[in-house]
Every structure is written in structure tokens, then in C-alpha cells.
Amino acid sequence: MTVEAAYGVLGLTERLRDLTQGQAAVAVEMGLMKRGGRRVSDGLLAGLTLLGPNYKRDFTASYTELRKQGTFSLG
């Protein structure tokens, strides 16, 4: 899997972890907006899909590489 960049997202009123039932590996569709230099979600989401261990492993590897390269942003 080739990933060029990723962004951290904050929940505006609820933590994303709570919205995704505590699951770390999920695919969701949600609206995002920039507020105060950060990407935030208003908590409305659709299509929550839990991802299996292979996807989680691949995404974790991509996230780790992006952090090393400095291309993971919280802003």
C-alpha cells in the first residue's frame, strides 16, 4: 500500500474513538472541516466498517512510515 500523506482528525464534540466503538481499524465516511488549524469532525458518520487484522497491520505500517517521513500532520 502506497500512502503519500495522512492527517489526524479530532472529534468536535465526541472523541472519534467513541464514535467508532473503540475500534482502531475502521473505514468511515464523514465530513471534515478545518477549525483552528486542525481537521475536525462534527460527529456525523456513515458506513462504519470494521477492518480486519491484515488491513490494520498495513495501515499501522503506513502510519509508522509517514511519521518517520514527517508527512503525518495534526494540523
Phi and psi restraints in degrees (range 20) as a CNS / XPLOR table:
assign (resid 1 and name C) (resid 2 and name N)
       (resid 2 and name CA) (resid 2 and name C) 1.0 -106.2 20.0 2
assign (resid 2 and name N) (resid 2 and name CA)
       (resid 2 and name C) (resid 3 and name N) 1.0 121.0 20.0 2
assign (resid 2 and name C) (resid 3 and name N)
       (resid 3 and name CA) (resid 3 and name C) 1.0 -125.1 20.0 2
assign (resid 3 and name N) (resid 3 and name CA)
       (resid 3 and name C) (resid 4 and name N) 1.0 129.7 20.0 2
assign (resid 3 and name C) (resid 4 and name N)
       (resid 4 and name CA) (resid 4 and name C) 1.0 -93.0 20.0 2
assign (resid 4 and name N) (resid 4 and name CA)
       (resid 4 and name C) (resid 5 and name N) 1.0 -31.1 20.0 2
assign (resid 4 and name C) (resid 5 and name N)
       (resid 5 and name CA) (resid 5 and name C) 1.0 -161.1 20.0 2
assign (resid 5 and name N) (resid 5 and name CA)
       (resid 5 and name C) (resid 6 and name N) 1.0 158.1 20.0 2
assign (resid 5 and name C) (resid 6 and name N)
       (resid 6 and name CA) (resid 6 and name C) 1.0 -148.4 20.0 2
assign (resid 6 and name N) (resid 6 and name CA)
       (resid 6 and name C) (resid 7 and name N) 1.0 158.4 20.0 2
assign (resid 6 and name C) (resid 7 and name N)
       (resid 7 and name CA) (resid 7 and name C) 1.0 -131.9 20.0 2
assign (resid 7 and name N) (resid 7 and name CA)
       (resid 7 and name C) (resid 8 and name N) 1.0 138.6 20.0 2
assign (resid 7 and name C) (resid 8 and name N)
       (resid 8 and name CA) (resid 8 and name C) 1.0 -77.9 20.0 2
assign (resid 8 and name N) (resid 8 and name CA)
       (resid 8 and name C) (resid 9 and name N) 1.0 142.7 20.0 2
assign (resid 8 and name C) (resid 9 and name N)
       (resid 9 and name CA) (resid 9 and name C) 1.0 -124.7 20.0 2
assign (resid 9 and name N) (resid 9 and name CA)
       (resid 9 and name C) (resid 10 and name N) 1.0 135.3 20.0 2
assign (resid 9 and name C) (resid 10 and name N)
       (resid 10 and name CA) (resid 10 and name C) 1.0 -103.7 20.0 2
assign (resid 10 and name N) (resid 10 and name CA)
       (resid 10 and name C) (resid 11 and name N) 1.0 145.0 20.0 2
assign (resid 10 and name C) (resid 11 and name N)
       (resid 11 and name CA) (resid 11 and name C) 1.0 -79.0 20.0 2
assign (resid 11 and name N) (resid 11 and name CA)
       (resid 11 and name C) (resid 12 and name N) 1.0 132.5 20.0 2
assign (resid 11 and name C) (resid 12 and name N)
       (resid 12 and name CA) (resid 12 and name C) 1.0 -68.8 20.0 2
assign (resid 12 and name N) (resid 12 and name CA)
       (resid 12 and name C) (resid 13 and name N) 1.0 -45.0 20.0 2
assign (resid 12 and name C) (resid 13 and name N)
       (resid 13 and name CA) (resid 13 and name C) 1.0 -119.4 20.0 2
assign (resid 13 and name N) (resid 13 and name CA)
       (resid 13 and name C) (resid 14 and name N) 1.0 -21.0 20.0 2
assign (resid 13 and name C) (resid 14 and name N)
       (resid 14 and name CA) (resid 14 and name C) 1.0 -134.3 20.0 2
assign (resid 14 and name N) (resid 14 and name CA)
       (resid 14 and name C) (resid 15 and name N) 1.0 147.4 20.0 2
assign (resid 14 and name C) (resid 15 and name N)
       (resid 15 and name CA) (resid 15 and name C) 1.0 -67.5 20.0 2
assign (resid 15 and name N) (resid 15 and name CA)
       (resid 15 and name C) (resid 16 and name N) 1.0 141.0 20.0 2
assign (resid 15 and name C) (resid 16 and name N)
       (resid 16 and name CA) (resid 16 and name C) 1.0 -60.6 20.0 2
assign (resid 16 and name N) (resid 16 and name CA)
       (resid 16 and name C) (resid 17 and name N) 1.0 -33.2 20.0 2
assign (resid 16 and name C) (resid 17 and name N)
       (resid 17 and name CA) (resid 17 and name C) 1.0 -58.3 20.0 2
assign (resid 17 and name N) (resid 17 and name CA)
       (resid 17 and name C) (resid 18 and name N) 1.0 -38.9 20.0 2
assign (resid 17 and name C) (resid 18 and name N)
       (resid 18 and name CA) (resid 18 and name C) 1.0 -70.2 20.0 2
assign (resid 18 and name N) (resid 18 and name CA)
       (resid 18 and name C) (resid 19 and name N) 1.0 -39.6 20.0 2
assign (resid 18 and name C) (resid 19 and name N)
       (resid 19 and name CA) (resid 19 and name C) 1.0 -66.3 20.0 2
assign (resid 19 and name N) (resid 19 and name CA)
       (resid 19 and name C) (resid 20 and name N) 1.0 -29.2 20.0 2
assign (resid 19 and name C) (resid 20 and name N)
       (resid 20 and name CA) (resid 20 and name C) 1.0 -100.6 20.0 2
assign (resid 20 and name N) (resid 20 and name CA)
       (resid 20 and name C) (resid 21 and name N) 1.0 23.1 20.0 2
assign (resid 20 and name C) (resid 21 and name N)
       (resid 21 and name CA) (resid 21 and name C) 1.0 58.9 20.0 2
assign (resid 21 and name N) (resid 21 and name CA)
       (resid 21 and name C) (resid 22 and name N) 1.0 30.4 20.0 2
assign (resid 21 and name C) (resid 22 and name N)
       (resid 22 and name CA) (resid 22 and name C) 1.0 78.3 20.0 2
assign (resid 22 and name N) (resid 22 and name CA)
       (resid 22 and name C) (resid 23 and name N) 1.0 2.2 20.0 2
assign (resid 22 and name C) (resid 23 and name N)
       (resid 23 and name CA) (resid 23 and name C) 1.0 -81.3 20.0 2
assign (resid 23 and name N) (resid 23 and name CA)
       (resid 23 and name C) (resid 24 and name N) 1.0 138.3 20.0 2
assign (resid 23 and name C) (resid 24 and name N)
       (resid 24 and name CA) (resid 24 and name C) 1.0 -88.5 20.0 2
assign (resid 24 and name N) (resid 24 and name CA)
       (resid 24 and name C) (resid 25 and name N) 1.0 -27.1 20.0 2
assign (resid 24 and name C) (resid 25 and name N)
       (resid 25 and name CA) (resid 25 and name C) 1.0 -113.3 20.0 2
assign (resid 25 and name N) (resid 25 and name CA)
       (resid 25 and name C) (resid 26 and name N) 1.0 95.2 20.0 2
assign (resid 25 and name C) (resid 26 and name N)
       (resid 26 and name CA) (resid 26 and name C) 1.0 -137.6 20.0 2
assign (resid 26 and name N) (resid 26 and name CA)
       (resid 26 and name C) (resid 27 and name N) 1.0 156.4 20.0 2
assign (resid 26 and name C) (resid 27 and name N)
       (resid 27 and name CA) (resid 27 and name C) 1.0 -117.3 20.0 2
assign (resid 27 and name N) (resid 27 and name CA)
       (resid 27 and name C) (resid 28 and name N) 1.0 128.4 20.0 2
assign (resid 27 and name C) (resid 28 and name N)
       (resid 28 and name CA) (resid 28 and name C) 1.0 -138.6 20.0 2
assign (resid 28 and name N) (resid 28 and name CA)
       (resid 28 and name C) (resid 29 and name N) 1.0 160.3 20.0 2
assign (resid 28 and name C) (resid 29 and name N)
       (resid 29 and name CA) (resid 29 and name C) 1.0 -113.4 20.0 2
assign (resid 29 and name N) (resid 29 and name CA)
       (resid 29 and name C) (resid 30 and name N) 1.0 123.5 20.0 2
assign (resid 29 and name C) (resid 30 and name N)
       (resid 30 and name CA) (resid 30 and name C) 1.0 -152.4 20.0 2
assign (resid 30 and name N) (resid 30 and name CA)
       (resid 30 and name C) (resid 31 and name N) 1.0 155.4 20.0 2
assign (resid 30 and name C) (resid 31 and name N)
       (resid 31 and name CA) (resid 31 and name C) 1.0 -82.1 20.0 2
assign (resid 31 and name N) (resid 31 and name CA)
       (resid 31 and name C) (resid 32 and name N) 1.0 138.3 20.0 2
assign (resid 31 and name C) (resid 32 and name N)
       (resid 32 and name CA) (resid 32 and name C) 1.0 -123.2 20.0 2
assign (resid 32 and name N) (resid 32 and name CA)
       (resid 32 and name C) (resid 33 and name N) 1.0 151.4 20.0 2
assign (resid 32 and name C) (resid 33 and name N)
       (resid 33 and name CA) (resid 33 and name C) 1.0 -143.5 20.0 2
assign (resid 33 and name N) (resid 33 and name CA)
       (resid 33 and name C) (resid 34 and name N) 1.0 157.7 20.0 2
assign (resid 33 and name C) (resid 34 and name N)
       (resid 34 and name CA) (resid 34 and name C) 1.0 -92.9 20.0 2
assign (resid 34 and name N) (resid 34 and name CA)
       (resid 34 and name C) (resid 35 and name N) 1.0 131.4 20.0 2
assign (resid 34 and name C) (resid 35 and name N)
       (resid 35 and name CA) (resid 35 and name C) 1.0 -144.8 20.0 2
assign (resid 35 and name N) (resid 35 and name CA)
       (resid 35 and name C) (resid 36 and name N) 1.0 122.3 20.0 2
assign (resid 35 and name C) (resid 36 and name N)
       (resid 36 and name CA) (resid 36 and name C) 1.0 61.4 20.0 2
assign (resid 36 and name N) (resid 36 and name CA)
       (resid 36 and name C) (resid 37 and name N) 1.0 32.2 20.0 2
assign (resid 36 and name C) (resid 37 and name N)
       (resid 37 and name CA) (resid 37 and name C) 1.0 79.3 20.0 2
assign (resid 37 and name N) (resid 37 and name CA)
       (resid 37 and name C) (resid 38 and name N) 1.0 5.1 20.0 2
assign (resid 37 and name C) (resid 38 and name N)
       (resid 38 and name CA) (resid 38 and name C) 1.0 -119.8 20.0 2
assign (resid 38 and name N) (resid 38 and name CA)
       (resid 38 and name C) (resid 39 and name N) 1.0 156.9 20.0 2
assign (resid 38 and name C) (resid 39 and name N)
       (resid 39 and name CA) (resid 39 and name C) 1.0 -91.0 20.0 2
assign (resid 39 and name N) (resid 39 and name CA)
       (resid 39 and name C) (resid 40 and name N) 1.0 127.1 20.0 2
assign (resid 39 and name C) (resid 40 and name N)
       (resid 40 and name CA) (resid 40 and name C) 1.0 -129.6 20.0 2
assign (resid 40 and name N) (resid 40 and name CA)
       (resid 40 and name C) (resid 41 and name N) 1.0 157.6 20.0 2
assign (resid 40 and name C) (resid 41 and name N)
       (resid 41 and name CA) (resid 41 and name C) 1.0 -117.8 20.0 2
assign (resid 41 and name N) (resid 41 and name CA)
       (resid 41 and name C) (resid 42 and name N) 1.0 145.1 20.0 2
assign (resid 41 and name C) (resid 42 and name N)
       (resid 42 and name CA) (resid 42 and name C) 1.0 -84.6 20.0 2
assign (resid 42 and name N) (resid 42 and name CA)
       (resid 42 and name C) (resid 43 and name N) 1.0 0.2 20.0 2
assign (resid 42 and name C) (resid 43 and name N)
       (resid 43 and name CA) (resid 43 and name C) 1.0 97.1 20.0 2
assign (resid 43 and name N) (resid 43 and name CA)
       (resid 43 and name C) (resid 44 and name N) 1.0 -6.8 20.0 2
assign (resid 43 and name C) (resid 44 and name N)
       (resid 44 and name CA) (resid 44 and name C) 1.0 -87.2 20.0 2
assign (resid 44 and name N) (resid 44 and name CA)
       (resid 44 and name C) (resid 45 and name N) 1.0 125.3 20.0 2
assign (resid 44 and name C) (resid 45 and name N)
       (resid 45 and name CA) (resid 45 and name C) 1.0 -139.5 20.0 2
assign (resid 45 and name N) (resid 45 and name CA)
       (resid 45 and name C) (resid 46 and name N) 1.0 158.0 20.0 2
assign (resid 45 and name C) (resid 46 and name N)
       (resid 46 and name CA) (resid 46 and name C) 1.0 -134.8 20.0 2
assign (resid 46 and name N) (resid 46 and name CA)
       (resid 46 and name C) (resid 47 and name N) 1.0 151.2 20.0 2
assign (resid 46 and name C) (resid 47 and name N)
       (resid 47 and name CA) (resid 47 and name C) 1.0 65.8 20.0 2
assign (resid 47 and name N) (resid 47 and name CA)
       (resid 47 and name C) (resid 48 and name N) 1.0 46.9 20.0 2
assign (resid 47 and name C) (resid 48 and name N)
       (resid 48 and name CA) (resid 48 and name C) 1.0 -65.9 20.0 2
assign (resid 48 and name N) (resid 48 and name CA)
       (resid 48 and name C) (resid 49 and name N) 1.0 119.1 20.0 2
assign (resid 48 and name C) (resid 49 and name N)
       (resid 49 and name CA) (resid 49 and name C) 1.0 -124.3 20.0 2
assign (resid 49 and name N) (resid 49 and name CA)
       (resid 49 and name C) (resid 50 and name N) 1.0 122.9 20.0 2
assign (resid 49 and name C) (resid 50 and name N)
       (resid 50 and name CA) (resid 50 and name C) 1.0 -79.4 20.0 2
assign (resid 50 and name N) (resid 50 and name CA)
       (resid 50 and name C) (resid 51 and name N) 1.0 133.9 20.0 2
assign (resid 50 and name C) (resid 51 and name N)
       (resid 51 and name CA) (resid 51 and name C) 1.0 -100.3 20.0 2
assign (resid 51 and name N) (resid 51 and name CA)
       (resid 51 and name C) (resid 52 and name N) 1.0 147.0 20.0 2
assign (resid 51 and name C) (resid 52 and name N)
       (resid 52 and name CA) (resid 52 and name C) 1.0 -78.1 20.0 2
assign (resid 52 and name N) (resid 52 and name CA)
       (resid 52 and name C) (resid 53 and name N) 1.0 178.5 20.0 2
assign (resid 52 and name C) (resid 53 and name N)
       (resid 53 and name CA) (resid 53 and name C) 1.0 -63.3 20.0 2
assign (resid 53 and name N) (resid 53 and name CA)
       (resid 53 and name C) (resid 54 and name N) 1.0 -31.4 20.0 2
assign (resid 53 and name C) (resid 54 and name N)
       (resid 54 and name CA) (resid 54 and name C) 1.0 -67.7 20.0 2
assign (resid 54 and name N) (resid 54 and name CA)
       (resid 54 and name C) (resid 55 and name N) 1.0 -44.5 20.0 2
assign (resid 54 and name C) (resid 55 and name N)
       (resid 55 and name CA) (resid 55 and name C) 1.0 -61.8 20.0 2
assign (resid 55 and name N) (resid 55 and name CA)
       (resid 55 and name C) (resid 56 and name N) 1.0 -43.8 20.0 2
assign (resid 55 and name C) (resid 56 and name N)
       (resid 56 and name CA) (resid 56 and name C) 1.0 -59.9 20.0 2
assign (resid 56 and name N) (resid 56 and name CA)
       (resid 56 and name C) (resid 57 and name N) 1.0 -43.3 20.0 2
assign (resid 56 and name C) (resid 57 and name N)
       (resid 57 and name CA) (resid 57 and name C) 1.0 -61.9 20.0 2
assign (resid 57 and name N) (resid 57 and name CA)
       (resid 57 and name C) (resid 58 and name N) 1.0 -45.7 20.0 2
assign (resid 57 and name C) (resid 58 and name N)
       (resid 58 and name CA) (resid 58 and name C) 1.0 -63.9 20.0 2
assign (resid 58 and name N) (resid 58 and name CA)
       (resid 58 and name C) (resid 59 and name N) 1.0 -43.5 20.0 2
assign (resid 58 and name C) (resid 59 and name N)
       (resid 59 and name CA) (resid 59 and name C) 1.0 -67.1 20.0 2
assign (resid 59 and name N) (resid 59 and name CA)
       (resid 59 and name C) (resid 60 and name N) 1.0 -37.1 20.0 2
assign (resid 59 and name C) (resid 60 and name N)
       (resid 60 and name CA) (resid 60 and name C) 1.0 -63.7 20.0 2
assign (resid 60 and name N) (resid 60 and name CA)
       (resid 60 and name C) (resid 61 and name N) 1.0 -42.2 20.0 2
assign (resid 60 and name C) (resid 61 and name N)
       (resid 61 and name CA) (resid 61 and name C) 1.0 -63.4 20.0 2
assign (resid 61 and name N) (resid 61 and name CA)
       (resid 61 and name C) (resid 62 and name N) 1.0 -42.9 20.0 2
assign (resid 61 and name C) (resid 62 and name N)
       (resid 62 and name CA) (resid 62 and name C) 1.0 -64.4 20.0 2
assign (resid 62 and name N) (resid 62 and name CA)
       (resid 62 and name C) (resid 63 and name N) 1.0 -44.1 20.0 2
assign (resid 62 and name C) (resid 63 and name N)
       (resid 63 and name CA) (resid 63 and name C) 1.0 -59.8 20.0 2
assign (resid 63 and name N) (resid 63 and name CA)
       (resid 63 and name C) (resid 64 and name N) 1.0 -45.6 20.0 2
assign (resid 63 and name C) (resid 64 and name N)
       (resid 64 and name CA) (resid 64 and name C) 1.0 -60.8 20.0 2
assign (resid 64 and name N) (resid 64 and name CA)
       (resid 64 and name C) (resid 65 and name N) 1.0 -43.3 20.0 2
assign (resid 64 and name C) (resid 65 and name N)
       (resid 65 and name CA) (resid 65 and name C) 1.0 -66.0 20.0 2
assign (resid 65 and name N) (resid 65 and name CA)
       (resid 65 and name C) (resid 66 and name N) 1.0 -42.2 20.0 2
assign (resid 65 and name C) (resid 66 and name N)
       (resid 66 and name CA) (resid 66 and name C) 1.0 -62.2 20.0 2
assign (resid 66 and name N) (resid 66 and name CA)
       (resid 66 and name C) (resid 67 and name N) 1.0 -39.9 20.0 2
assign (resid 66 and name C) (resid 67 and name N)
       (resid 67 and name CA) (resid 67 and name C) 1.0 -62.6 20.0 2
assign (resid 67 and name N) (resid 67 and name CA)
       (resid 67 and name C) (resid 68 and name N) 1.0 -42.3 20.0 2
assign (resid 67 and name C) (resid 68 and name N)
       (resid 68 and name CA) (resid 68 and name C) 1.0 -61.6 20.0 2
assign (resid 68 and name N) (resid 68 and name CA)
       (resid 68 and name C) (resid 69 and name N) 1.0 -39.7 20.0 2
assign (resid 68 and name C) (resid 69 and name N)
       (resid 69 and name CA) (resid 69 and name C) 1.0 -80.1 20.0 2
assign (resid 69 and name N) (resid 69 and name CA)
       (resid 69 and name C) (resid 70 and name N) 1.0 -12.2 20.0 2
assign (resid 69 and name C) (resid 70 and name N)
       (resid 70 and name CA) (resid 70 and name C) 1.0 78.2 20.0 2
assign (resid 70 and name N) (resid 70 and name CA)
       (resid 70 and name C) (resid 71 and name N) 1.0 21.6 20.0 2
assign (resid 70 and name C) (resid 71 and name N)
       (resid 71 and name CA) (resid 71 and name C) 1.0 -107.3 20.0 2
assign (resid 71 and name N) (resid 71 and name CA)
       (resid 71 and name C) (resid 72 and name N) 1.0 16.3 20.0 2
assign (resid 71 and name C) (resid 72 and name N)
       (resid 72 and name CA) (resid 72 and name C) 1.0 -102.2 20.0 2
assign (resid 72 and name N) (resid 72 and name CA)
       (resid 72 and name C) (resid 73 and name N) 1.0 126.0 20.0 2
assign (resid 72 and name C) (resid 73 and name N)
       (resid 73 and name CA) (resid 73 and name C) 1.0 -123.2 20.0 2
assign (resid 73 and name N) (resid 73 and name CA)
       (resid 73 and name C) (resid 74 and name N) 1.0 138.4 20.0 2
assign (resid 73 and name C) (resid 74 and name N)
       (resid 74 and name CA) (resid 74 and name C) 1.0 -97.7 20.0 2
assign (resid 74 and name N) (resid 74 and name CA)
       (resid 74 and name C) (resid 75 and name N) 1.0 -2.5 20.0 2
